[in-house]
């Protein structure tokens, strides 16, 4: 599937992009590359991969939610010289 200028204009309007006339050719090429990649991904054979395998192959990379050492209010106030009235003021 290749986009034409009309399709590009519709996409630009829907996504609220302003594509200048001198950018149209490059934008069309970029969008068409994206669509080619999507077509390649659609063509992959994933029938040998079970649904469970997709979700449980990886460990959770998020840190554990444990309470540890924390800074006191005074330590936080000393870190920021513009701290006043319980809020940080921008410098």
HELIX and SHEET records of a PDB file:
HELIX    1   1 UNK A    5  UNK A   14  1                                  10    
HELIX    2   2 UNK A   21  UNK A   23  5                                   3    
HELIX    3   3 UNK A   24  UNK A   42  1                                  19    
HELIX    4   4 UNK A   51  UNK A   56  1                                   6    
HELIX    5   5 UNK A   73  UNK A   79  1                                   7    
SHEET    1   A 2 UNK A  83  UNK A  84  0                                        
SHEET    2   A 2 UNK A  87  UNK A  88 -1                                        
END                                                                             
